[in-house]
Amino acid sequence: MQIPVQMKIKNDPNLYRYLREHSYWYKSLNRDPAALRDMEQEMRNQYRLTTMDKMEDISRTISLLQSVVDIIK
C-alpha cells in the first residue's frame, strides 16, 4: 500500500476501523490506491456519516423534542 494512502487511513479513525473490519479492502488498496475513494464512500454509508444521514438524525431529534414539549404542555 502506498504511503499517502496509509497516512490518510491512519489519520482517520473511522477509515482505520472500517479497514480493520473489512479486510478485503487491503487487497484492493494494494492494487489500486484510487480505490480509497470507494472505500471512504462505503464507510460513510455504513457508519451513516453522509449528509443525508445527518439531516435525518437532526430531523428525528427535532421531532423527538417537539413530542416531549407537547407532552409537557
PQR file of N, CA, C, O and H, with PARSE charges and radii, in Angstrom:
ATOM      1  N   MET A   1       0.856  -1.167   0.000 -0.4000 1.5000
ATOM      2  CA  MET A   1       0.000   0.000   0.000 -0.0000 2.0000
ATOM      3  C   MET A   1       0.902   1.230   0.000  0.5500 1.7000
ATOM      4  O   MET A   1       1.923   1.266   0.687 -0.5500 1.4000
ATOM      5  N   GLN A   2       0.515   2.228  -0.772 -0.4000 1.5000
ATOM      6  CA  GLN A   2       1.334   3.430  -0.876 -0.0000 2.0000
ATOM      7  C   GLN A   2       1.271   4.243   0.414  0.5500 1.7000
ATOM      8  O   GLN A   2       0.285   4.206   1.151 -0.5500 1.4000
ATOM      9  H   GLN A   2      -0.315   2.200  -1.329  0.4000 1.0000
ATOM     10  N   ILE A   3       2.350   4.973   0.659 -0.4000 1.5000
ATOM     11  CA  ILE A   3       2.481   5.751   1.901 -0.0000 2.0000
ATOM     12  C   ILE A   3       1.365   6.789   2.064  0.5500 1.7000
ATOM     13  O   ILE A   3       0.811   6.890   3.158 -0.5500 1.4000
ATOM     14  H   ILE A   3       3.151   5.003   0.060  0.4000 1.0000
ATOM     15  N   PRO A   4       1.001   7.577   1.018 -0.5600 1.5000
ATOM     16  CA  PRO A   4      -0.093   8.553   1.230  0.2800 2.0000
ATOM     17  C   PRO A   4      -1.417   7.889   1.622  0.5500 1.7000
ATOM     18  O   PRO A   4      -2.176   8.435   2.423 -0.5500 1.4000
ATOM     19  N   VAL A   5      -1.685   6.731   1.064 -0.4000 1.5000
ATOM     20  CA  VAL A   5      -2.918   6.009   1.409 -0.0000 2.0000
ATOM     21  C   VAL A   5      -2.854   5.557   2.865  0.5500 1.7000
ATOM     22  O   VAL A   5      -3.831   5.687   3.602 -0.5500 1.4000
ATOM     23  H   VAL A   5      -1.068   6.287   0.414  0.4000 1.0000
ATOM     24  N   GLN A   6      -1.713   5.032   3.273 -0.4000 1.5000
ATOM     25  CA  GLN A   6      -1.548   4.600   4.663 -0.0000 2.0000
ATOM     26  C   GLN A   6      -1.714   5.767   5.627  0.5500 1.7000
ATOM     27  O   GLN A   6      -2.356   5.631   6.668 -0.5500 1.4000
ATOM     28  H   GLN A   6      -0.920   4.927   2.674  0.4000 1.0000
ATOM     29  N   MET A   7      -1.141   6.905   5.285 -0.4000 1.5000
ATOM     30  CA  MET A   7      -1.240   8.081   6.159 -0.0000 2.0000
ATOM     31  C   MET A   7      -2.682   8.548   6.289  0.5500 1.7000
ATOM     32  O   MET A   7      -3.136   8.889   7.382 -0.5500 1.4000
ATOM     33  H   MET A   7      -0.619   7.016   4.439  0.4000 1.0000
ATOM     34  N   LYS A   8      -3.403   8.563   5.163 -0.4000 1.5000
ATOM     35  CA  LYS A   8      -4.799   9.009   5.211 -0.0000 2.0000
ATOM     36  C   LYS A   8      -5.629   8.076   6.087  0.5500 1.7000
ATOM     37  O   LYS A   8      -6.480   8.533   6.851 -0.5500 1.4000
ATOM     38  H   LYS A   8      -3.035   8.287   4.276  0.4000 1.0000
ATOM     39  N   ILE A   9      -5.387   6.791   5.981 -0.4000 1.5000
ATOM     40  CA  ILE A   9      -6.139   5.815   6.781 -0.0000 2.0000
ATOM     41  C   ILE A   9      -5.787   5.954   8.260  0.5500 1.7000
ATOM     42  O   ILE A   9      -6.676   5.917   9.111 -0.5500 1.4000
ATOM     43  H   ILE A   9      -4.695   6.420   5.361  0.4000 1.0000
ATOM     44  N   LYS A  10      -4.522   6.111   8.569 -0.4000 1.5000
ATOM     45  CA  LYS A  10      -4.109   6.222   9.982 -0.0000 2.0000
ATOM     46  C   LYS A  10      -4.600   7.516  10.625  0.5500 1.7000
ATOM     47  O   LYS A  10      -4.816   7.556  11.836 -0.5500 1.4000
ATOM     48  H   LYS A  10      -3.800   6.141   7.878  0.4000 1.0000
ATOM     49  N   ASN A  11      -4.779   8.576   9.831 -0.4000 1.5000
ATOM     50  CA  ASN A  11      -5.237   9.851  10.368 -0.0000 2.0000
ATOM     51  C   ASN A  11      -6.754   9.921  10.549  0.5500 1.7000
ATOM     52  O   ASN A  11      -7.259  10.829  11.209 -0.5500 1.4000
ATOM     53  H   ASN A  11      -4.604   8.543   8.847  0.4000 1.0000
ATOM     54  N   ASP A  12      -7.471   8.978   9.974 -0.4000 1.5000
ATOM     55  CA  ASP A  12      -8.928   8.967  10.085 -0.0000 2.0000
ATOM     56  C   ASP A  12      -9.349   7.713  10.868  0.5500 1.7000
ATOM     57  O   ASP A  12      -9.288   6.607  10.331 -0.5500 1.4000
ATOM     58  H   ASP A  12      -7.061   8.240   9.438  0.4000 1.0000
ATOM     59  N   PRO A  13      -9.771   7.871  12.121 -0.5600 1.5000
ATOM     60  CA  PRO A  13     -10.111   6.693  12.933  0.2800 2.0000
ATOM     61  C   PRO A  13     -11.242   5.858  12.340  0.5500 1.7000
ATOM     62  O   PRO A  13     -11.251   4.637  12.493 -0.5500 1.4000
ATOM     63  N   ASN A  14     -12.195   6.499  11.667 -0.4000 1.5000
ATOM     64  CA  ASN A  14     -13.288   5.745  11.058 -0.0000 2.0000
ATOM     65  C   ASN A  14     -12.785   4.875   9.910  0.5500 1.7000
ATOM     66  O   ASN A  14     -13.177   3.715   9.787 -0.5500 1.4000
ATOM     67  H   ASN A  14     -12.188   7.491  11.543  0.4000 1.0000
ATOM     68  N   LEU A  15     -11.923   5.435   9.078 -0.4000 1.5000
ATOM     69  CA  LEU A  15     -11.356   4.650   7.983 -0.0000 2.0000
ATOM     70  C   LEU A  15     -10.528   3.490   8.515  0.5500 1.7000
ATOM     71  O   LEU A  15     -10.605   2.371   8.007 -0.5500 1.4000
ATOM     72  H   LEU A  15     -11.605   6.377   9.179  0.4000 1.0000
ATOM     73  N   TYR A  16      -9.747   3.765   9.529 -0.4000 1.5000
ATOM     74  CA  TYR A  16      -8.902   2.725  10.122 -0.0000 2.0000
ATOM     75  C   TYR A  16      -9.758   1.596  10.675  0.5500 1.7000
ATOM     76  O   TYR A  16      -9.470   0.424  10.434 -0.5500 1.4000
ATOM     77  H   TYR A  16      -9.684   4.673   9.942  0.4000 1.0000
ATOM     78  N   ARG A  17     -10.797   1.933  11.406 -0.4000 1.5000
ATOM     79  CA  ARG A  17     -11.688   0.924  11.973 -0.0000 2.0000
ATOM     80  C   ARG A  17     -12.399   0.133  10.871  0.5500 1.7000
ATOM     81  O   ARG A  17     -12.541  -1.087  10.961 -0.5500 1.4000
ATOM     82  H   ARG A  17     -11.031   2.885  11.602  0.4000 1.0000
ATOM     83  N   TYR A  18     -12.844   0.847   9.829 -0.4000 1.5000
ATOM     84  CA  TYR A  18     -13.537   0.188   8.726 -0.0000 2.0000
ATOM     85  C   TYR A  18     -12.606  -0.787   8.008  0.5500 1.7000
ATOM     86  O   TYR A  18     -13.016  -1.890   7.648 -0.5500 1.4000
ATOM     87  H   TYR A  18     -12.729   1.838   9.756  0.4000 1.0000
ATOM     88  N   LEU A  19     -11.354  -0.380   7.801 -0.4000 1.5000
ATOM     89  CA  LEU A  19     -10.397  -1.259   7.142 -0.0000 2.0000
ATOM     90  C   LEU A  19     -10.123  -2.498   7.993  0.5500 1.7000
ATOM     91  O   LEU A  19      -9.977  -3.597   7.457 -0.5500 1.4000
ATOM     92  H   LEU A  19     -11.021   0.517   8.093  0.4000 1.0000
ATOM     93  N   ARG A  20     -10.053  -2.333   9.290 -0.4000 1.5000
ATOM     94  CA  ARG A  20      -9.837  -3.486  10.168 -0.0000 2.0000
ATOM     95  C   ARG A  20     -11.032  -4.439  10.132  0.5500 1.7000
ATOM     96  O   ARG A  20     -10.858  -5.656  10.204 -0.5500 1.4000
ATOM     97  H   ARG A  20     -10.172  -1.440   9.726  0.4000 1.0000
ATOM     98  N   GLU A  21     -12.235  -3.893  10.020 -0.4000 1.5000
ATOM     99  CA  GLU A  21     -13.438  -4.725   9.999 -0.0000 2.0000
ATOM    100  C   GLU A  21     -13.664  -5.391   8.642  0.5500 1.7000
ATOM    101  O   GLU A  21     -14.254  -6.468   8.565 -0.5500 1.4000
ATOM    102  H   GLU A  21     -12.376  -2.905   9.962  0.4000 1.0000
ATOM    103  N   HIS A  22     -13.189  -4.742   7.570 -0.4000 1.5000
ATOM    104  CA  HIS A  22     -13.401  -5.242   6.208 -0.0000 2.0000
ATOM    105  C   HIS A  22     -12.043  -5.407   5.528  0.5500 1.7000
ATOM    106  O   HIS A  22     -11.623  -4.569   4.731 -0.5500 1.4000
ATOM    107  H   HIS A  22     -12.709  -3.867   7.633  0.4000 1.0000
ATOM    108  N   SER A  23     -11.387  -6.479   5.855 -0.4000 1.5000
ATOM    109  CA  SER A  23     -10.001  -6.674   5.427 -0.0000 2.0000
ATOM    110  C   SER A  23      -9.849  -6.889   3.929  0.5500 1.7000
ATOM    111  O   SER A  23      -8.732  -6.806   3.419 -0.5500 1.4000
ATOM    112  H   SER A  23     -11.729  -7.160   6.503  0.4000 1.0000
ATOM    113  N   TYR A  24     -10.931  -7.164   3.205 -0.4000 1.5000
ATOM    114  CA  TYR A  24     -10.813  -7.346   1.761 -0.0000 2.0000
ATOM    115  C   TYR A  24     -10.345  -6.073   1.063  0.5500 1.7000
ATOM    116  O   TYR A  24      -9.886  -6.124  -0.078 -0.5500 1.4000
ATOM    117  H   TYR A  24     -11.838  -7.231   3.619  0.4000 1.0000
ATOM    118  N   TRP A  25     -10.459  -4.931   1.742 -0.4000 1.5000
ATOM    119  CA  TRP A  25     -10.001  -3.672   1.151 -0.0000 2.0000
ATOM    120  C   TRP A  25      -8.472  -3.601   1.061  0.5500 1.7000
ATOM    121  O   TRP A  25      -7.945  -2.848   0.242 -0.5500 1.4000
ATOM    122  H   TRP A  25     -10.832  -4.890   2.669  0.4000 1.0000
ATOM    123  N   TYR A  26      -7.764  -4.356   1.872 -0.4000 1.5000
ATOM    124  CA  TYR A  26      -6.302  -4.349   1.796 -0.0000 2.0000
ATOM    125  C   TYR A  26      -5.841  -4.718   0.388  0.5500 1.7000
ATOM    126  O   TYR A  26      -4.978  -4.054  -0.185 -0.5500 1.4000
ATOM    127  H   TYR A  26      -8.192  -4.968   2.538  0.4000 1.0000
ATOM    128  N   LYS A  27      -6.420  -5.775  -0.161 -0.4000 1.5000
ATOM    129  CA  LYS A  27      -6.030  -6.217  -1.496 -0.0000 2.0000
ATOM    130  C   LYS A  27      -6.369  -5.153  -2.537  0.5500 1.7000
ATOM    131  O   LYS A  27      -5.562  -4.867  -3.421 -0.5500 1.4000
ATOM    132  H   LYS A  27      -7.121  -6.315   0.304  0.4000 1.0000
ATOM    133  N   SER A  28      -7.552  -4.573  -2.433 -0.4000 1.5000
ATOM    134  CA  SER A  28      -7.958  -3.545  -3.400 -0.0000 2.0000
ATOM    135  C   SER A  28      -7.060  -2.317  -3.334  0.5500 1.7000
ATOM    136  O   SER A  28      -6.679  -1.760  -4.364 -0.5500 1.4000
ATOM    137  H   SER A  28      -8.208  -4.805  -1.714  0.4000 1.0000
ATOM    138  N   LEU A  29      -6.728  -1.904  -2.129 -0.4000 1.5000
ATOM    139  CA  LEU A  29      -5.886  -0.710  -1.975 -0.0000 2.0000
ATOM    140  C   LEU A  29      -4.446  -0.972  -2.398  0.5500 1.7000
ATOM    141  O   LEU A  29      -3.771  -0.062  -2.880 -0.5500 1.4000
ATOM    142  H   LEU A  29      -7.037  -2.357  -1.293  0.4000 1.0000
ATOM    143  N   ASN A  30      -3.971  -2.189  -2.228 -0.4000 1.5000
ATOM    144  CA  ASN A  30      -2.632  -2.524  -2.702 -0.0000 2.0000
ATOM    145  C   ASN A  30      -2.559  -2.483  -4.217  0.5500 1.7000
ATOM    146  O   ASN A  30      -1.557  -2.051  -4.786 -0.5500 1.4000
ATOM    147  H   ASN A  30      -4.519  -2.928  -1.836  0.4000 1.0000
ATOM    148  N   ARG A  31      -3.614  -2.929  -4.864 -0.4000 1.5000
ATOM    149  CA  ARG A  31      -3.627  -2.972  -6.322 -0.0000 2.0000
ATOM    150  C   ARG A  31      -3.944  -1.620  -6.941  0.5500 1.7000
ATOM    151  O   ARG A  31      -3.388  -1.254  -7.977 -0.5500 1.4000
ATOM    152  H   ARG A  31      -4.429  -3.280  -4.402  0.4000 1.0000
ATOM    153  N   ASP A  32      -4.847  -0.876  -6.294 -0.4000 1.5000
ATOM    154  CA  ASP A  32      -5.297   0.396  -6.870 -0.0000 2.0000
ATOM    155  C   ASP A  32      -5.520   1.406  -5.747  0.5500 1.7000
ATOM    156  O   ASP A  32      -6.541   1.351  -5.062 -0.5500 1.4000
ATOM    157  H   ASP A  32      -5.299  -1.173  -5.453  0.4000 1.0000
ATOM    158  N   PRO A  33      -4.573   2.331  -5.550 -0.5600 1.5000
ATOM    159  CA  PRO A  33      -4.729   3.323  -4.481  0.2800 2.0000
ATOM    160  C   PRO A  33      -5.952   4.231  -4.669  0.5500 1.7000
ATOM    161  O   PRO A  33      -6.449   4.810  -3.703 -0.5500 1.4000
ATOM    162  N   ALA A  34      -6.429   4.354  -5.897 -0.4000 1.5000
ATOM    163  CA  ALA A  34      -7.610   5.183  -6.148 -0.0000 2.0000
ATOM    164  C   ALA A  34      -8.876   4.555  -5.562  0.5500 1.7000
ATOM    165  O   ALA A  34      -9.907   5.219  -5.462 -0.5500 1.4000
ATOM    166  H   ALA A  34      -6.025   3.884  -6.681  0.4000 1.0000
ATOM    167  N   ALA A  35      -8.804   3.292  -5.179 -0.4000 1.5000
ATOM    168  CA  ALA A  35      -9.955   2.622  -4.564 -0.0000 2.0000
ATOM    169  C   ALA A  35     -10.260   3.183  -3.183  0.5500 1.7000
ATOM    170  O   ALA A  35     -11.287   2.854  -2.590 -0.5500 1.4000
ATOM    171  H   ALA A  35      -7.966   2.752  -5.260  0.4000 1.0000
ATOM    172  N   LEU A  36      -9.380   4.021  -2.674 -0.4000 1.5000
ATOM    173  CA  LEU A  36      -9.611   4.632  -1.366 -0.0000 2.0000
ATOM    174  C   LEU A  36     -10.901   5.443  -1.360  0.5500 1.7000
ATOM    175  O   LEU A  36     -11.623   5.456  -0.363 -0.5500 1.4000
ATOM    176  H   LEU A  36      -8.545   4.289  -3.155  0.4000 1.0000
ATOM    177  N   ARG A  37     -11.191   6.113  -2.461 -0.4000 1.5000
ATOM    178  CA  ARG A  37     -12.448   6.887  -2.552 -0.0000 2.0000
ATOM    179  C   ARG A  37     -13.660   5.978  -2.415  0.5500 1.7000
ATOM    180  O   ARG A  37     -14.629   6.318  -1.736 -0.5500 1.4000
ATOM    181  H   ARG A  37     -10.604   6.102  -3.271  0.4000 1.0000
ATOM    182  N   ASP A  38     -13.599   4.816  -3.066 -0.4000 1.5000
ATOM    183  CA  ASP A  38     -14.707   3.866  -2.967 -0.0000 2.0000
ATOM    184  C   ASP A  38     -14.849   3.353  -1.538  0.5500 1.7000
ATOM    185  O   ASP A  38     -15.959   3.204  -1.027 -0.5500 1.4000
ATOM    186  H   ASP A  38     -12.812   4.539  -3.617  0.4000 1.0000
ATOM    187  N   MET A  39     -13.719   3.086  -0.906 -0.4000 1.5000
ATOM    188  CA  MET A  39     -13.757   2.609   0.477 -0.0000 2.0000
ATOM    189  C   MET A  39     -14.330   3.680   1.396  0.5500 1.7000
ATOM    190  O   MET A  39     -15.121   3.373   2.288 -0.5500 1.4000
ATOM    191  H   MET A  39     -12.817   3.207  -1.321  0.4000 1.0000
ATOM    192  N   GLU A  40     -13.936   4.936   1.187 -0.4000 1.5000
ATOM    193  CA  GLU A  40     -14.465   6.028   2.012 -0.0000 2.0000
ATOM    194  C   GLU A  40     -15.976   6.146   1.851  0.5500 1.7000
ATOM    195  O   GLU A  40     -16.694   6.333   2.833 -0.5500 1.4000
ATOM    196  H   GLU A  40     -13.293   5.186   0.463  0.4000 1.0000
ATOM    197  N   GLN A  41     -16.457   6.036   0.620 -0.4000 1.5000
ATOM    198  CA  GLN A  41     -17.899   6.151   0.379 -0.0000 2.0000
ATOM    199  C   GLN A  41     -18.648   4.999   1.050  0.5500 1.7000
ATOM    200  O   GLN A  41     -19.694   5.207   1.664 -0.5500 1.4000
ATOM    201  H   GLN A  41     -15.873   5.883  -0.177  0.4000 1.0000
ATOM    202  N   GLU A  42     -18.114   3.797   0.930 -0.4000 1.5000
ATOM    203  CA  GLU A  42     -18.742   2.636   1.561 -0.0000 2.0000
ATOM    204  C   GLU A  42     -18.748   2.788   3.080  0.5500 1.7000
ATOM    205  O   GLU A  42     -19.726   2.442   3.742 -0.5500 1.4000
ATOM    206  H   GLU A  42     -17.264   3.628   0.431  0.4000 1.0000
ATOM    207  N   MET A  43     -17.646   3.310   3.626 -0.4000 1.5000
ATOM    208  CA  MET A  43     -17.552   3.527   5.073 -0.0000 2.0000
ATOM    209  C   MET A  43     -18.582   4.562   5.523  0.5500 1.7000
ATOM    210  O   MET A  43     -19.251   4.369   6.537 -0.5500 1.4000
ATOM    211  H   MET A  43     -16.851   3.591   3.088  0.4000 1.0000
ATOM    212  N   ARG A  44     -18.710   5.644   4.784 -0.4000 1.5000
ATOM    213  CA  ARG A  44     -19.688   6.679   5.149 -0.0000 2.0000
ATOM    214  C   ARG A  44     -21.109   6.139   5.125  0.5500 1.7000
ATOM    215  O   ARG A  44     -21.921   6.462   5.992 -0.5500 1.4000
ATOM    216  H   ARG A  44     -18.166   5.800   3.960  0.4000 1.0000
ATOM    217  N   ASN A  45     -21.403   5.316   4.129 -0.4000 1.5000
ATOM    218  CA  ASN A  45     -22.745   4.737   4.050 -0.0000 2.0000
ATOM    219  C   ASN A  45     -23.008   3.788   5.214  0.5500 1.7000
ATOM    220  O   ASN A  45     -24.094   3.809   5.794 -0.5500 1.4000
ATOM    221  H   ASN A  45     -20.743   5.053   3.425  0.4000 1.0000
ATOM    222  N   GLN A  46     -22.044   2.971   5.555 -0.4000 1.5000
ATOM    223  CA  GLN A  46     -22.258   2.009   6.633 -0.0000 2.0000
ATOM    224  C   GLN A  46     -22.341   2.688   7.990  0.5500 1.7000
ATOM    225  O   GLN A  46     -23.177   2.315   8.814 -0.5500 1.4000
ATOM    226  H   GLN A  46     -21.162   2.954   5.083  0.4000 1.0000
ATOM    227  N   TYR A  47     -21.491   3.677   8.238 -0.4000 1.5000
ATOM    228  CA  TYR A  47     -21.480   4.352   9.536 -0.0000 2.0000
ATOM    229  C   TYR A  47     -22.434   5.539   9.595  0.5500 1.7000
ATOM    230  O   TYR A  47     -22.438   6.286  10.573 -0.5500 1.4000
ATOM    231  H   TYR A  47     -20.812   3.979   7.569  0.4000 1.0000
ATOM    232  N   ARG A  48     -23.231   5.711   8.568 -0.4000 1.5000
ATOM    233  CA  ARG A  48     -24.225   6.799   8.499 -0.0000 2.0000
ATOM    234  C   ARG A  48     -23.570   8.163   8.726  0.5500 1.7000
ATOM    235  O   ARG A  48     -23.969   8.917   9.613 -0.5500 1.4000
ATOM    236  H   ARG A  48     -23.228   5.104   7.774  0.4000 1.0000
ATOM    237  N   LEU A  49     -22.559   8.464   7.908 -0.4000 1.5000
ATOM    238  CA  LEU A  49     -21.860   9.734   8.010 -0.0000 2.0000
ATOM    239  C   LEU A  49     -22.118  10.638   6.812  0.5500 1.7000
ATOM    240  O   LEU A  49     -21.463  11.669   6.664 -0.5500 1.4000
ATOM    241  H   LEU A  49     -22.235   7.852   7.188  0.4000 1.0000
ATOM    242  N   THR A  50     -23.055  10.268   5.965 -0.4000 1.5000
ATOM    243  CA  THR A  50     -23.354  11.102   4.808 -0.0000 2.0000
ATOM    244  C   THR A  50     -24.200  12.301   5.243  0.5500 1.7000
ATOM    245  O   THR A  50     -24.763  12.315   6.338 -0.5500 1.4000
ATOM    246  H   THR A  50     -23.588   9.431   6.085  0.4000 1.0000
ATOM    247  N   THR A  51     -24.277  13.275   4.392 -0.4000 1.5000
ATOM    248  CA  THR A  51     -25.043  14.485   4.694 -0.0000 2.0000
ATOM    249  C   THR A  51     -26.516  14.161   4.913  0.5500 1.7000
ATOM    250  O   THR A  51     -27.146  14.698   5.824 -0.5500 1.4000
ATOM    251  H   THR A  51     -23.820  13.264   3.503  0.4000 1.0000
ATOM    252  N   MET A  52     -27.059  13.289   4.083 -0.4000 1.5000
ATOM    253  CA  MET A  52     -28.475  12.921   4.228 -0.0000 2.0000
ATOM    254  C   MET A  52     -28.729  12.221   5.561  0.5500 1.7000
ATOM    255  O   MET A  52     -29.759  12.451   6.196 -0.5500 1.4000
ATOM    256  H   MET A  52     -26.548  12.852   3.343  0.4000 1.0000
ATOM    257  N   ASP A  53     -27.815  11.384   5.980 -0.4000 1.5000
ATOM    258  CA  ASP A  53     -27.967  10.706   7.270 -0.0000 2.0000
ATOM    259  C   ASP A  53     -27.952  11.703   8.417  0.5500 1.7000
ATOM    260  O   ASP A  53     -28.722  11.579   9.369 -0.5500 1.4000
ATOM    261  H   ASP A  53     -26.979  11.197   5.465  0.4000 1.0000
ATOM    262  N   LYS A  54     -27.083  12.677   8.321 -0.4000 1.5000
ATOM    263  CA  LYS A  54     -27.011  13.698   9.369 -0.0000 2.0000
ATOM    264  C   LYS A  54     -28.291  14.523   9.403  0.5500 1.7000
ATOM    265  O   LYS A  54     -28.785  14.870  10.475 -0.5500 1.4000
ATOM    266  H   LYS A  54     -26.458  12.778   7.547  0.4000 1.0000
ATOM    267  N   MET A  55     -28.823  14.835   8.228 -0.4000 1.5000
ATOM    268  CA  MET A  55     -30.078  15.594   8.167 -0.0000 2.0000
ATOM    269  C   MET A  55     -31.221  14.780   8.788  0.5500 1.7000
ATOM    270  O   MET A  55     -32.051  15.332   9.511 -0.5500 1.4000
ATOM    271  H   MET A  55     -28.421  14.553   7.357  0.4000 1.0000
ATOM    272  N   GLU A  56     -31.266  13.485   8.511 -0.4000 1.5000
ATOM    273  CA  GLU A  56     -32.297  12.629   9.097 -0.0000 2.0000
ATOM    274  C   GLU A  56     -32.171  12.574  10.616  0.5500 1.7000
ATOM    275  O   GLU A  56     -33.174  12.607  11.330 -0.5500 1.4000
ATOM    276  H   GLU A  56     -30.592  13.038   7.924  0.4000 1.0000
ATOM    277  N   ASP A  57     -30.953  12.490  11.099 -0.4000 1.5000
ATOM    278  CA  ASP A  57     -30.741  12.468  12.554 -0.0000 2.0000
ATOM    279  C   ASP A  57     -31.208  13.765  13.201  0.5500 1.7000
ATOM    280  O   ASP A  57     -31.828  13.738  14.264 -0.5500 1.4000
ATOM    281  H   ASP A  57     -30.139  12.464  10.519  0.4000 1.0000
ATOM    282  N   ILE A  58     -30.918  14.888  12.576 -0.4000 1.5000
ATOM    283  CA  ILE A  58     -31.372  16.182  13.092 -0.0000 2.0000
ATOM    284  C   ILE A  58     -32.889  16.248  13.079  0.5500 1.7000
ATOM    285  O   ILE A  58     -33.508  16.719  14.034 -0.5500 1.4000
ATOM    286  H   ILE A  58     -30.414  14.910  11.712  0.4000 1.0000
ATOM    287  N   SER A  59     -33.486  15.774  11.989 -0.4000 1.5000
ATOM    288  CA  SER A  59     -34.944  15.779  11.882 -0.0000 2.0000
ATOM    289  C   SER A  59     -35.579  14.920  12.975  0.5500 1.7000
ATOM    290  O   SER A  59     -36.580  15.317  13.573 -0.5500 1.4000
ATOM    291  H   SER A  59     -32.983  15.392  11.214  0.4000 1.0000
ATOM    292  N   ARG A  60     -35.008  13.759  13.234 -0.4000 1.5000
ATOM    293  CA  ARG A  60     -35.531  12.892  14.296 -0.0000 2.0000
ATOM    294  C   ARG A  60     -35.402  13.544  15.666  0.5500 1.7000
ATOM    295  O   ARG A  60     -36.301  13.441  16.501 -0.5500 1.4000
ATOM    296  H   ARG A  60     -34.195  13.437  12.748  0.4000 1.0000
ATOM    297  N   THR A  61     -34.282  14.212  15.890 -0.4000 1.5000
ATOM    298  CA  THR A  61     -34.070  14.882  17.169 -0.0000 2.0000
ATOM    299  C   THR A  61     -35.087  15.992  17.372  0.5500 1.7000
ATOM    300  O   THR A  61     -35.650  16.133  18.458 -0.5500 1.4000
ATOM    301  H   THR A  61     -33.552  14.296  15.212  0.4000 1.0000
ATOM    302  N   ILE A  62     -35.322  16.769  16.344 -0.4000 1.5000
ATOM    303  CA  ILE A  62     -36.313  17.851  16.428 -0.0000 2.0000
ATOM    304  C   ILE A  62     -37.708  17.277  16.675  0.5500 1.7000
ATOM    305  O   ILE A  62     -38.471  17.803  17.485 -0.5500 1.4000
ATOM    306  H   ILE A  62     -34.865  16.655  15.462  0.4000 1.0000
ATOM    307  N   SER A  63     -38.024  16.214  15.983 -0.4000 1.5000
ATOM    308  CA  SER A  63     -39.329  15.565  16.169 -0.0000 2.0000
ATOM    309  C   SER A  63     -39.488  15.058  17.602  0.5500 1.7000
ATOM    310  O   SER A  63     -40.548  15.206  18.209 -0.5500 1.4000
ATOM    311  H   SER A  63     -37.404  15.786  15.325  0.4000 1.0000
ATOM    312  N   LEU A  64     -38.437  14.467  18.126 -0.4000 1.5000
ATOM    313  CA  LEU A  64     -38.477  13.972  19.499 -0.0000 2.0000
ATOM    314  C   LEU A  64     -38.676  15.125  20.479  0.5500 1.7000
ATOM    315  O   LEU A  64     -39.482  15.027  21.404 -0.5500 1.4000
ATOM    316  H   LEU A  64     -37.575  14.347  17.632  0.4000 1.0000
ATOM    317  N   LEU A  65     -37.951  16.198  20.279 -0.4000 1.5000
ATOM    318  CA  LEU A  65     -38.087  17.366  21.149 -0.0000 2.0000
ATOM    319  C   LEU A  65     -39.492  17.955  21.073  0.5500 1.7000
ATOM    320  O   LEU A  65     -40.048  18.359  22.095 -0.5500 1.4000
ATOM    321  H   LEU A  65     -37.296  16.278  19.528  0.4000 1.0000
ATOM    322  N   GLN A  66     -40.073  18.008  19.874 -0.4000 1.5000
ATOM    323  CA  GLN A  66     -41.419  18.529  19.734 -0.0000 2.0000
ATOM    324  C   GLN A  66     -42.419  17.649  20.481  0.5500 1.7000
ATOM    325  O   GLN A  66     -43.331  18.162  21.130 -0.5500 1.4000
ATOM    326  H   GLN A  66     -39.622  17.680  19.044  0.4000 1.0000
ATOM    327  N   SER A  67     -42.255  16.335  20.394 -0.4000 1.5000
ATOM    328  CA  SER A  67     -43.180  15.455  21.094 -0.0000 2.0000
ATOM    329  C   SER A  67     -43.030  15.587  22.623  0.5500 1.7000
ATOM    330  O   SER A  67     -44.017  15.502  23.354 -0.5500 1.4000
ATOM    331  H   SER A  67     -41.515  15.919  19.867  0.4000 1.0000
ATOM    332  N   VAL A  68     -41.824  15.788  23.087 -0.4000 1.5000
ATOM    333  CA  VAL A  68     -41.605  15.987  24.530 -0.0000 2.0000
ATOM    334  C   VAL A  68     -42.260  17.289  24.974  0.5500 1.7000
ATOM    335  O   VAL A  68     -42.902  17.336  26.023 -0.5500 1.4000
ATOM    336  H   VAL A  68     -41.022  15.858  22.494  0.4000 1.0000
ATOM    337  N   VAL A  69     -42.104  18.330  24.194 -0.4000 1.5000
ATOM    338  CA  VAL A  69     -42.720  19.615  24.537 -0.0000 2.0000
ATOM    339  C   VAL A  69     -44.242  19.492  24.533  0.5500 1.7000
ATOM    340  O   VAL A  69     -44.907  20.057  25.401 -0.5500 1.4000
ATOM    341  H   VAL A  69     -41.582  18.292  23.342  0.4000 1.0000
ATOM    342  N   ASP A  70     -44.802  18.763  23.569 -0.4000 1.5000
ATOM    343  CA  ASP A  70     -46.251  18.548  23.506 -0.0000 2.0000
ATOM    344  C   ASP A  70     -46.747  17.785  24.740  0.5500 1.7000
ATOM    345  O   ASP A  70     -47.821  18.074  25.266 -0.5500 1.4000
ATOM    346  H   ASP A  70     -44.262  18.304  22.864  0.4000 1.0000
ATOM    347  N   ILE A  71     -45.963  16.821  25.188 -0.4000 1.5000
ATOM    348  CA  ILE A  71     -46.364  16.039  26.360 -0.0000 2.0000
ATOM    349  C   ILE A  71     -46.323  16.922  27.606  0.5500 1.7000
ATOM    350  O   ILE A  71     -47.190  16.805  28.472 -0.5500 1.4000
ATOM    351  H   ILE A  71     -45.090  16.587  24.761  0.4000 1.0000
ATOM    352  N   ILE A  72     -45.343  17.790  27.704 -0.4000 1.5000
ATOM    353  CA  ILE A  72     -45.201  18.672  28.863 -0.0000 2.0000
ATOM    354  C   ILE A  72     -46.359  19.668  28.926  0.5500 1.7000
ATOM    355  O   ILE A  72     -46.814  20.020  30.015 -0.5500 1.4000
ATOM    356  H   ILE A  72     -44.639  17.885  27.000  0.4000 1.0000
ATOM    357  N   LYS A  73     -46.832  20.116  27.783 -0.4000 1.5000
ATOM    358  CA  LYS A  73     -47.943  21.082  27.764 -0.0000 2.0000
ATOM    359  C   LYS A  73     -49.154  20.444  28.301  0.5500 1.7000
ATOM    360  O   LYS A  73     -50.206  21.080  28.375 -0.5500 1.4000
ATOM    361  H   LYS A  73     -46.463  19.829  26.899  0.4000 1.0000
TER
END
